[in-house]
Amino acid sequence: MQLVVARIGRAHGIKGEVTVEVRTDEPELRLSPGAVLHTEPASAGPLTIETGRVHSGRLLLRFEGVKDRTAAEALRNTLLIAEVDPSELPEEEDEYYDHQLMDLDVVLADGTVIGRITEISHLPSQDLFIVEREDGSEVMIPFVEEIVTEIDLEEQRAVIDPPPGLIDDRAEIASAREAAEGES
């Protein structure tokens, strides 16, 4: 199974290093020297990591055969893809790979079915479940502990406790001004 683990950013310096946007919780495992990664587009790879270091809070990588800024810049926006054993589990107990979460049923604590996870969107601030409802519409559920209260892989379900308005139109009036306008 293949997992996107990073996206190559701009070139850094003149010796072939690139910045990378890390998309894995295990960069030390997936982006270490010697790792061979597939690419998207496929024509850019495969790439073998020669060196890696952190500079000013950013991960910098150099790949075998990429020796100058021009070659590094040509890789910009390329996705780096690692081959992962599907039975492999993340190190932390409350971490999951995307393939484990795909197609899980999303339900409320009382068992009410909301839908099925069809996509996971990785945003800078948090991950989002894209959930397809039975009527074909979609709802986005932030994958945060306060909302997603349980992931049960054996039962193939994600239990949620959504705030008002997240999955329905019954949002509470949050503004005192709106409440005052409603009285007049």
Backbone as CSV, one residue per row, in Angstrom:
resi,resn,N_x,N_y,N_z,CA_x,CA_y,CA_z,C_x,C_y,C_z
1,MET,0.840,-1.162,0.000,0.000,0.000,0.000,0.893,1.235,0.000
2,GLN,0.427,2.279,-0.680,1.233,3.483,-0.805,0.622,4.628,0.004
3,LEU,1.504,5.371,0.723,1.088,6.526,1.510,1.894,7.741,1.085
4,VAL,1.210,8.872,0.904,1.917,10.124,0.632,2.546,10.572,1.946
5,VAL,3.858,10.776,1.941,4.564,11.134,3.171,5.115,12.559,3.153
6,ALA,5.187,13.179,1.977,5.693,14.548,1.896,5.429,15.124,0.512
7,ARG,5.540,16.457,0.445,5.500,17.173,-0.830,6.752,18.012,-0.894
8,ILE,7.452,17.952,-2.008,8.689,18.714,-2.167,8.343,20.180,-2.408
9,GLY,9.044,21.041,-1.667,8.884,22.488,-1.821,9.985,23.047,-2.684
10,ARG,10.411,24.244,-2.347,11.421,24.912,-3.183,12.833,24.421,-2.871
11,ALA,13.714,24.726,-3.789,15.127,24.384,-3.613,15.702,25.221,-2.476
12,HIS,16.699,24.659,-1.787,17.377,25.364,-0.690,18.875,25.336,-0.985
13,GLY,19.450,26.495,-1.200,20.875,26.560,-1.510,21.170,26.133,-2.932
14,ILE,22.441,25.823,-3.181,22.858,25.519,-4.558,23.339,24.078,-4.740
15,LYS,23.228,23.255,-3.681,23.787,21.903,-3.751,22.726,20.810,-3.862
16,GLY,21.506,21.172,-4.256,20.488,20.153,-4.525,19.533,19.853,-3.389
17,GLU,19.611,20.567,-2.281,18.668,20.325,-1.189,17.315,20.942,-1.514
18,VAL,16.265,20.332,-0.961,14.902,20.857,-1.121,14.224,20.903,0.249
19,THR,13.296,21.842,0.389,12.437,21.843,1.564,11.327,20.845,1.301
20,VAL,10.776,20.262,2.361,9.654,19.352,2.186,8.553,19.686,3.177
21,GLU,7.324,19.551,2.711,6.136,19.659,3.555,5.826,18.241,4.008
22,VAL,6.074,17.964,5.277,5.918,16.612,5.817,4.433,16.283,5.947
23,ARG,4.046,15.104,5.492,2.659,14.645,5.569,2.550,13.289,6.259
24,THR,3.460,13.055,7.176,3.435,11.817,7.941,3.749,12.143,9.385
25,ASP,3.199,11.361,10.298,3.512,11.530,11.707,4.812,10.812,12.067
26,GLU,5.390,10.123,11.108,6.601,9.347,11.348,7.717,9.723,10.356
27,PRO,8.110,11.011,10.323,9.125,11.411,9.340,10.464,10.719,9.554
28,GLU,10.815,10.425,10.820,12.095,9.762,11.084,12.122,8.346,10.512
29,LEU,10.950,7.739,10.344,10.849,6.393,9.777,10.746,6.447,8.254
30,ARG,9.944,7.347,7.731,9.648,7.387,6.290,10.621,8.234,5.465
31,LEU,11.256,9.229,6.111,12.077,10.185,5.359,13.530,10.171,5.828
32,SER,14.046,9.000,6.100,15.423,8.882,6.572,16.359,8.560,5.406
33,PRO,17.652,8.866,5.564,18.614,8.549,4.496,18.543,7.072,4.110
34,GLY,18.555,6.840,2.816,18.470,5.486,2.286,17.065,5.090,1.862
35,ALA,16.051,5.811,2.329,14.671,5.492,1.958,14.467,5.739,0.465
36,VAL,13.809,4.796,-0.189,13.480,4.919,-1.607,11.981,5.214,-1.699
37,LEU,11.655,6.328,-2.329,10.270,6.786,-2.396,9.779,6.874,-3.832
38,HIS,8.541,6.448,-4.041,7.891,6.644,-5.329,7.473,8.106,-5.407
39,THR,7.109,8.560,-6.589,6.740,9.963,-6.754,5.453,10.105,-7.561
40,GLU,4.837,11.236,-7.390,3.713,11.644,-8.232,4.027,13.047,-8.685
41,PRO,4.375,13.289,-9.928,4.282,12.357,-11.048,5.370,11.279,-10.997
42,ALA,5.010,10.119,-11.493,5.904,8.964,-11.461,7.205,9.214,-12.226
43,SER,7.160,10.087,-13.220,8.345,10.353,-14.045,9.473,11.018,-13.248
44,ALA,9.172,11.592,-12.085,10.192,12.256,-11.267,10.998,11.267,-10.420
45,GLY,10.546,10.042,-10.303,11.195,9.119,-9.375,11.480,7.789,-10.005
46,PRO,11.766,6.802,-9.173,11.818,6.894,-7.712,13.023,7.705,-7.245
47,LEU,12.906,8.241,-6.014,13.971,9.048,-5.424,14.488,8.365,-4.166
48,THR,15.812,8.373,-4.022,16.452,7.817,-2.834,16.999,8.972,-2.004
49,ILE,16.633,9.018,-0.734,17.094,10.101,0.141,18.565,9.876,0.478
50,GLU,19.379,10.880,0.178,20.807,10.824,0.470,21.094,11.400,1.857
51,THR,20.553,12.583,2.135,20.735,13.216,3.448,19.452,13.939,3.842
52,GLY,19.330,14.164,5.133,18.220,14.933,5.659,18.662,15.698,6.879
53,ARG,18.144,16.913,7.034,18.469,17.710,8.211,17.361,18.735,8.430
54,VAL,17.306,19.229,9.662,16.338,20.273,9.988,17.081,21.595,10.018
55,HIS,16.533,22.597,9.339,17.121,23.936,9.288,16.005,24.956,9.491
56,SER,16.110,25.758,10.541,15.093,26.775,10.863,13.693,26.180,10.929
57,GLY,13.589,24.991,11.512,12.286,24.367,11.696,11.733,23.649,10.475
58,ARG,12.473,23.618,9.386,12.014,22.943,8.168,12.917,21.753,7.872
59,LEU,12.317,20.679,7.369,13.089,19.513,6.963,13.651,19.755,5.571
60,LEU,14.949,19.544,5.432,15.624,19.650,4.137,16.121,18.267,3.750
61,LEU,15.875,17.884,2.505,16.335,16.590,2.000,17.204,16.807,0.767
62,ARG,18.140,15.877,0.573,18.909,15.826,-0.675,18.749,14.401,-1.189
63,PHE,18.484,14.290,-2.482,18.275,12.992,-3.108,19.484,12.610,-3.937
64,GLU,19.738,11.290,-4.027,20.825,10.799,-4.873,20.599,11.267,-6.303
65,GLY,21.643,11.777,-6.928,21.564,12.214,-8.316,21.072,13.649,-8.500
66,VAL,20.612,14.289,-7.436,20.158,15.688,-7.513,21.274,16.527,-6.889
67,LYS,22.087,17.133,-7.736,23.327,17.756,-7.256,23.346,19.279,-7.318
68,ASP,22.329,19.901,-7.941,22.356,21.362,-8.018,20.957,21.947,-7.867
69,ARG,20.914,23.267,-7.755,19.650,23.976,-7.522,18.655,23.750,-8.661
70,THR,19.121,23.709,-9.888,18.234,23.526,-11.040,17.522,22.177,-10.967
71,ALA,18.272,21.120,-10.665,17.670,19.790,-10.556,16.708,19.734,-9.364
72,ALA,17.069,20.387,-8.264,16.204,20.413,-7.080,14.908,21.163,-7.377
73,GLU,15.020,22.293,-8.046,13.831,23.105,-8.354,12.891,22.360,-9.309
74,ALA,13.431,21.490,-10.152,12.609,20.706,-11.079,11.697,19.728,-10.336
75,LEU,12.041,19.413,-9.098,11.235,18.469,-8.300,10.117,19.160,-7.521
76,ARG,10.052,20.464,-7.567,9.079,21.224,-6.777,7.652,20.707,-6.999
77,ASN,6.901,20.568,-5.906,5.504,20.096,-5.878,5.342,18.598,-6.147
78,THR,6.438,17.875,-6.239,6.361,16.422,-6.401,5.956,15.791,-5.071
79,LEU,5.022,14.853,-5.124,4.623,14.125,-3.921,5.558,12.943,-3.721
80,LEU,5.944,12.713,-2.468,6.789,11.573,-2.125,5.906,10.504,-1.503
81,ILE,6.014,9.278,-2.021,5.109,8.196,-1.637,5.921,7.007,-1.126
82,ALA,5.575,6.558,0.091,6.262,5.406,0.692,5.410,4.160,0.526
83,GLU,6.072,3.050,0.319,5.402,1.742,0.269,5.311,1.230,1.702
84,VAL,4.080,0.949,2.170,3.859,0.548,3.560,3.082,-0.760,3.594
85,ASP,3.483,-1.646,4.476,2.763,-2.896,4.694,1.393,-2.560,5.279
86,PRO,0.277,-2.993,4.649,-1.061,-2.649,5.135,-1.345,-3.128,6.556
87,SER,-0.641,-4.145,7.018,-0.879,-4.634,8.377,-0.095,-3.839,9.422
88,GLU,0.795,-2.966,8.957,1.593,-2.150,9.871,0.710,-1.106,10.545
89,LEU,0.909,-0.919,11.844,0.120,0.058,12.602,1.021,1.178,13.095
90,PRO,0.461,2.401,13.268,1.264,3.497,13.815,1.763,3.155,15.213
91,GLU,2.842,3.844,15.629,3.448,3.577,16.928,2.539,3.959,18.088
92,GLU,1.853,5.090,17.983,0.991,5.581,19.060,-0.370,4.905,19.020
93,GLU,-0.947,4.669,20.197,-2.223,3.962,20.309,-3.382,4.713,19.648
94,ASP,-3.389,6.041,19.737,-4.507,6.817,19.196,-4.202,7.437,17.834
95,GLU,-3.290,6.836,17.074,-2.977,7.287,15.724,-3.463,6.244,14.727
96,TYR,-3.819,6.727,13.533,-4.354,5.834,12.506,-3.812,6.247,11.155
97,TYR,-3.647,5.253,10.284,-3.336,5.534,8.893,-4.660,5.773,8.165
98,ASP,-4.595,6.558,7.102,-5.804,6.867,6.343,-6.562,5.617,5.928
99,HIS,-5.837,4.586,5.471,-6.521,3.386,4.974,-7.316,2.694,6.078
100,GLN,-6.943,2.885,7.341,-7.701,2.282,8.439,-9.026,3.010,8.670
101,LEU,-9.065,4.299,8.341,-10.239,5.126,8.612,-11.216,5.182,7.435
102,MET,-10.709,4.937,6.240,-11.573,4.993,5.054,-12.695,3.972,5.164
103,ASP,-13.890,4.379,4.792,-15.090,3.537,4.763,-15.640,3.184,6.144
104,LEU,-15.108,3.809,7.208,-15.721,3.581,8.513,-17.099,4.242,8.535
105,ASP,-18.055,3.611,9.227,-19.357,4.229,9.449,-19.182,5.301,10.512
106,VAL,-19.808,6.454,10.300,-19.778,7.534,11.278,-21.129,7.546,11.960
107,VAL,-21.113,7.395,13.294,-22.353,7.308,14.061,-22.292,8.220,15.281
108,LEU,-23.492,8.601,15.768,-23.588,9.320,17.031,-23.488,8.309,18.166
109,ALA,-23.312,8.774,19.390,-23.189,7.885,20.546,-24.408,6.986,20.700
110,ASP,-25.598,7.471,20.275,-26.817,6.659,20.396,-26.982,5.669,19.245
111,GLY,-26.005,5.622,18.329,-26.051,4.676,17.220,-26.628,5.229,15.932
112,THR,-27.130,6.472,15.945,-27.670,7.085,14.735,-26.574,7.185,13.679
113,VAL,-26.846,6.633,12.504,-25.851,6.630,11.429,-25.849,7.990,10.733
114,ILE,-24.668,8.579,10.640,-24.491,9.863,9.948,-24.060,9.618,8.504
115,GLY,-23.181,8.662,8.292,-22.690,8.372,6.945,-21.444,7.513,7.002
116,ARG,-20.616,7.657,5.942,-19.418,6.824,5.781,-18.259,7.720,5.355
117,ILE,-17.087,7.491,5.938,-15.903,8.281,5.587,-15.458,7.895,4.175
118,THR,-15.442,8.887,3.277,-15.032,8.630,1.897,-13.694,9.271,1.553
119,GLU,-13.265,10.220,2.398,-12.012,10.917,2.121,-11.508,11.525,3.421
120,ILE,-10.195,11.692,3.509,-9.593,12.373,4.650,-8.750,13.504,4.093
121,SER,-9.063,14.705,4.538,-8.365,15.890,4.065,-7.387,16.341,5.148
122,HIS,-6.109,16.436,4.798,-5.071,16.827,5.751,-4.796,18.311,5.604
123,LEU,-5.275,19.072,6.569,-5.093,20.519,6.561,-4.007,20.895,7.566
124,PRO,-3.448,22.097,7.462,-2.386,22.481,8.404,-2.827,22.456,9.873
125,SER,-4.067,22.832,10.147,-4.497,22.919,11.548,-5.062,21.609,12.085
126,GLN,-5.686,20.807,11.225,-6.289,19.543,11.659,-6.669,18.728,10.436
127,ASP,-7.017,17.483,10.662,-7.506,16.629,9.590,-9.029,16.682,9.589
128,LEU,-9.615,16.482,8.413,-11.069,16.460,8.275,-11.510,15.149,7.674
129,PHE,-12.567,14.572,8.232,-13.222,13.441,7.588,-14.240,14.016,6.617
130,ILE,-14.234,13.561,5.373,-15.298,13.882,4.432,-16.240,12.692,4.504
131,VAL,-17.467,12.957,4.975,-18.431,11.898,5.245,-19.582,11.999,4.253
132,GLU,-19.826,10.908,3.535,-20.958,10.859,2.603,-22.176,10.355,3.366
133,ARG,-23.225,11.179,3.326,-24.465,10.822,4.009,-25.292,9.909,3.117
134,GLU,-26.310,9.294,3.692,-27.133,8.350,2.930,-27.855,9.004,1.767
135,ASP,-28.147,10.318,1.867,-28.830,11.023,0.777,-27.859,11.492,-0.312
136,GLY,-26.563,11.159,-0.157,-25.566,11.530,-1.160,-24.850,12.838,-0.848
137,SER,-25.343,13.614,0.105,-24.670,14.863,0.467,-23.424,14.540,1.290
138,GLU,-22.567,15.535,1.443,-21.345,15.350,2.213,-21.315,16.316,3.394
139,VAL,-20.680,15.876,4.456,-20.457,16.719,5.629,-19.000,16.547,6.033
140,MET,-18.386,17.636,6.500,-16.989,17.581,6.940,-16.958,17.543,8.461
141,ILE,-16.244,16.558,8.998,-16.139,16.370,10.438,-14.672,16.570,10.837
142,PRO,-14.368,17.587,11.661,-12.986,17.748,12.120,-12.557,16.533,12.940
143,PHE,-11.390,15.986,12.628,-10.877,14.819,13.344,-10.114,15.325,14.570
144,VAL,-10.900,15.748,15.570,-10.358,16.223,16.841,-11.034,15.447,17.960
145,GLU,-10.325,15.277,19.059,-10.786,14.446,20.164,-12.135,14.894,20.723
146,GLU,-12.407,16.207,20.724,-13.655,16.717,21.269,-14.868,16.290,20.438
147,ILE,-14.672,16.027,19.154,-15.784,15.662,18.261,-15.777,14.176,17.948
148,VAL,-14.633,13.625,17.566,-14.528,12.191,17.278,-14.122,11.522,18.589
149,THR,-15.104,10.965,19.274,-14.866,10.448,20.625,-14.319,9.024,20.648
150,GLU,-14.516,8.282,19.559,-14.050,6.889,19.542,-13.848,6.415,18.112
151,ILE,-12.751,5.694,17.895,-12.517,4.979,16.641,-12.505,3.505,17.013
152,ASP,-13.450,2.740,16.464,-13.553,1.310,16.766,-13.309,0.554,15.466
153,LEU,-12.057,0.114,15.273,-11.700,-0.563,14.029,-12.359,-1.934,13.912
154,GLU,-12.576,-2.605,15.036,-13.233,-3.917,14.988,-14.674,-3.787,14.508
155,GLU,-15.383,-2.784,14.993,-16.772,-2.555,14.587,-16.872,-1.706,13.326
156,GLN,-15.711,-1.226,12.837,-15.650,-0.399,11.628,-16.528,0.847,11.755
157,ARG,-16.319,1.614,12.856,-17.111,2.819,13.049,-16.324,3.894,13.787
158,ALA,-16.712,5.120,13.525,-16.193,6.290,14.229,-17.378,6.920,14.946
159,VAL,-17.278,7.070,16.256,-18.355,7.651,17.053,-18.049,9.134,17.225
160,ILE,-19.064,9.979,16.946,-18.865,11.419,17.058,-19.857,12.046,18.026
161,ASP,-19.454,13.185,18.593,-20.300,14.016,19.442,-20.203,15.424,18.863
162,PRO,-20.981,15.691,17.802,-20.823,16.956,17.087,-21.456,18.135,17.826
163,PRO,-20.877,19.323,17.698,-21.521,20.506,18.255,-22.752,20.842,17.412
164,PRO,-23.707,21.593,17.974,-24.904,21.959,17.202,-24.526,22.655,15.895
165,GLY,-25.177,22.250,14.815,-24.949,22.864,13.516,-23.913,22.189,12.649
166,LEU,-23.117,21.274,13.208,-22.075,20.629,12.400,-22.670,19.662,11.383
167,ILE,-23.644,18.876,11.803,-24.223,17.888,10.885,-25.687,18.157,10.576
168,ASP,-26.260,19.202,11.182,-27.649,19.540,10.903,-27.813,21.057,10.913
169,ASP,-29.013,21.519,10.695,-29.275,22.958,10.621,-29.720,23.549,11.949
170,ARG,-29.654,22.781,13.025,-30.146,23.258,14.314,-29.031,23.904,15.124
171,ALA,-28.405,24.944,14.563,-27.335,25.641,15.266,-27.925,26.544,16.344
172,GLU,-27.228,26.663,17.459,-27.656,27.553,18.526,-27.242,28.969,18.190
173,ILE,-28.036,29.949,18.638,-27.666,31.348,18.438,-26.541,31.658,19.402
174,ALA,-25.378,32.000,18.858,-24.192,32.182,19.680,-23.947,33.647,20.025
175,SER,-24.548,34.546,19.288,-24.290,35.962,19.477,-25.395,36.623,20.279
176,ALA,-25.024,37.409,21.262,-26.021,38.144,22.058,-26.751,39.158,21.166
177,ARG,-26.041,39.736,20.189,-26.659,40.710,19.290,-27.744,40.040,18.459
178,GLU,-27.452,38.822,17.942,-28.450,38.101,17.169,-29.650,37.757,18.030
179,ALA,-29.434,37.405,19.286,-30.526,37.084,20.192,-31.388,38.316,20.445
180,ALA,-30.758,39.475,20.617,-31.490,40.724,20.859,-32.301,41.113,19.631
181,GLU,-31.710,40.903,18.429,-32.434,41.231,17.189,-33.661,40.343,17.029
182,GLY,-33.553,39.095,17.488,-34.669,38.158,17.396,-35.825,38.563,18.298
183,GLU,-35.568,39.319,19.369,-36.615,39.741,20.295,-37.359,40.959,19.792
184,SER,-36.759,41.776,18.932,-37.409,43.024,18.517,-38.335,42.847,17.336
